[in-house]
Amino acid sequence: MSSSRLTPLQERVLELLADVEPPWTLTGGAALAGFHLVHRTTRDLDLFWRELDELGPLRTEVARLLTAAGLQVDVLHGGPAFHRLRVSHADESVVLDLVADPTAALESAVLVRLGSSEIRVDSAHEILVNKLTALLGRSELRDLVDLRALLAQDGDLLRALGDAPRRDAGFSPLTLAWVLERLPVAQMAEAQALPESELQELLEFRTELVRRLTDLARPDP
């Protein structure tokens, strides 16, 4: 995949796990980096099993498949619904998150070709909604970067704001605006050695987004 920003190891892991049953869906930054926006790299892969309460034997099956292919697998976190692995080969590694999510997807996943395999990838809209709600619960600059890129790629903000409460019952445009205003964008950008030009673009995007969200929260005259 010449246009993908995924590493060879990341693509190999996805191909090795493509036939796992029940099927998983790739979401988050890797879905954007590999199949939707190709706007940045990512350090991890997020595999979601939707409408599943627990991972059960999937945890051992995933590790077995990767180990059988000659990859080193280390468990970083083990849990019934969330399992984090570090998968390594030679001098490259990737963090692999396995997640059981009992909620249904907002819309059907997209089937994409990866090498000789086919995998399921969350739609851009699904990820846009997830990024909006993620900003309420964590301070990650990558979420703002992804949100900006998704909206620039014709993402429907109004539709996403309408769908967001289905992911987080406490979500509202005004709450998101409040969180965004307090997000330490400059400090986070400095920690990641972000170019000054990119920082300014993010600050301008944040200001405009807060304005739009605040306007939406105002009652009609």
Buried (B, 14 or more C-beta within 10 A) or exposed (E): EEEBBBBEBBBBBBBBBBEBEEBBBBBBBBBBBBBBBBBEEBEBBBBBBBEBEBBEEBBEBBBEBBEEBEBEBEEEEEEEBBBBBBBBBEEEBBBBBBBBBEEEBBEEBBEBEBEEBEBBBBBBBBBBBBBBBBBBEEBBBBBBBBBBBBBEEEBBBEEBBEBBEEBBEEBBBEBBBBBBEEBEBEEBBEEEEBEEEEBEBBBEBBEEBBEBBBEBBEEEE
